[in-house]
């Protein structure tokens, strides 16, 4: 097998295993209360929540929906983001570092509750998240991160071995995190968004945002997304 036989771009299981409807390109000037640029997990979730509150929302994406970062995600849902908490405490203090953890934990709970509410078949499961090190320098850094967890009262385990054949020096385990099929989850949110009257336009690139009393999004084709009165 040569390198020529390998795909030149990464393939995503999430994208390959999920069918989405197509949405039109924006072909006219429109008015809306809220316009959101980018139909990834952030854009779709925001659009869904606003539409749920009865707000008129338009969501636009420069390509196919969920074909970028979200479509190629690791699909873990966790507040454990590398060695972030020791760094946050050093830069911003314990209180703000705690807010970072709480906001991420609330996001995890939101996804869990949404899955339960709509009975979304997206392979959601609660799992522990792991950081581990095999080096002396990594051991020092991971020990500092463990101390940060203790300051923030983050539920965790700090261990010197794992049940997998990797000779670790230590591992930091954040309890009750999660994993899921992100696109199956977002497919349901998108369906609910459209059912509530939300509008989505694909292949619609935002080129500029005109600010002021009547802000507008100008697309590549020259069409405007303006605030409704």
N, C-alpha and C positions, 0 to 999 in steps of 0.2 A: 504493500500500500504506500502510495506517495502522498506528499502534501497536497497535490492537485485534487485528490479524491475527497479531501475534507472540505466542508462548507467554509466559504470565505467570510461569512458573517455568522454570529452565534444564532442558533435556533432555540426558540422558546417552546417548551412543552405547554405552557399556559396558553399561548396563542394557538398552537397547533391543535389543542384539544377543546377549543371553545369557538362556537359559531356566533357571530354578532350580525345583526341586520346592518345594512348600509344606510347612511344618512346623506341627504343632499348637500351640495355646495351652496353657500349663501350667494344668491343671484339678484338680490334687491336690497334696498335700504330698509331697515326695520327699526322698530322701537321696542324697548324692554326696560324693566326696572333695574335688572342686574344682568351684566354680561360677564361671562367667565371664559378666560383664555386657557385652553389646555384640558383635554378630556382624559386625564389619568386618574389615579385614585383620589388625589386631592380635589381636582376639579369636579369629578362626578359626585363625590361625597358632599362637597359644598353646594353644588347645584341641587342635589336631592334634599338636603336639609332646608334650603331656602324655599324650594317648591313645596315642601311639606308644610311650611308656614304660610302658604298661599301667595308667595311672591312670584311675580313674572320673571322667569330666568331664561336666558339664552346661553348655550354652551357651544364654543367653537374650538375646532382643532385643525392644525395645519395639515394633518395627514389622516390616516385611519385611526380611529379611537383605540386606545390601549395598545398601541404598537411601539411605544417608546420605553421609558424607564419602568413603568408599572408592568408592562407586558413581559419584561425580562427580569423581574424581581426575584429575590431569593425566597419570597413568600413566607418569611418568618414575621411574626407579629410580636415585638418585644421592646421592652424599655432598656435592654442591655445593648448599648451601642459602643462596642470596644471599651477602651479605658476612659470613659467620658466623665464619670462622676468626680474622680479626684481632680481632674482638670477644671471642671465647673466650680467646685468648691474653692480651688486656689484662685480662680479668676473672678468669681461673682459671689462667693460666700455660700454657706449652708442653706439659707432660706431659698435662694434662687435655684440652687441645684435641686432642692427638694421639689420646687414647682415644676422643674423639667421632668423629674421622675413621675410626679403625680399626673401631669398632662399626658404623658405617654401611657401610663397605666389606665387612665380614663379612656383613652382612644382604644386600647385593647378591649376594655369592657364594652365600649360602644359597638365594636365589631361583633363581639360575642352575643350581645343582646339583639343586634340586628339579625344575625344568623338565626337566633331562636325565634324572633318575632315572625319572620317570613319563611321559616323552615327551609333555609337555603342549603341545598346539597352541594357544599363546597369543601368537603373533607376537613372542616374545622376541627382541631383537637388541641387541647391544652398540653403543652410540653415544657420541660425545663430548658433554659438556654445556658450555654456553656462558654466560658472563656478559659483557655488553658495555656500554659507555657512549658517549653522544654529547655529554656535557657536560664542562666543565673540572672541576667539583666531583666528578663521577663518576669522572673520570680519576684524581684524587688518591686517592679511596677504593679504586678498583680496583687501583691501584699498591700500596697498603697490603695489600690482600688477597693480591696476588701474593707480597709479601714474607712473609706468613704461610704461604703454601703452601710456600715455600722452607724456612722454619724447620721445617715438619712433614714435609718430603720427600714432598709430594704430587705425583705425576706430572701435569704440566701444560704448556701452551704459553701464552705471553703475546705477543699479536700486535697489530698496528695496523690490520689490515684483515680483512674476511671475504669469503667467496665469494658473499655475497648482497648485493643492492643497498641497503645501509644504510650511511650515512656515519659509521662508528664512529670514536671516538678511540682506543680500545683494547678488547681482548677477552681474557678469561681462560678457557682451555679445560681442563676436567678430563677426562682421557683415560679411555676404556673404562668408561663408565657404561652405562645400559641403558634400554630402553623395552619395554612389553609391554601385553597386554590383561589388566588386573588381575582382571576377573571370571571370565574363562575359566581363569585360573591358580587362583583361589580356589575355583572350582567343583570342581576336582580335589581340592584339600585338604579341602574339605567332604565329598566322597564318601569319601575315605580315613578321615576322622574318624568318619563314621557306620559304615563297614565295621569299624572297630576298637571299636565299641560305644558311641561318643559319642552323647549325646542333645542335640537342639536344639529350642528352643521359641521360636516367633515370637509377636508380639502379646502379649508378656509383659513388663510394665513393672516394673522394680525400684523400689520406693518407699522402702525403708529397709534398712539392714544392722545387725542386732543383734550387737554384739560380745560377747566373753566366752569362756568355755571351750567353749561350743557355739554358735558364730556362726551366724546365719541371715540369709538374704535374704528380705525380705517383699515380695511382689508386689502390684500394684494390686488384684488380685482377692482378696488376703488369704492366698494360699498361701505355704507356707514351703519354702525350699530349705535343708536342714540337712546338717551333716556326717555321713557314715556312720560307723559304729563299726568 
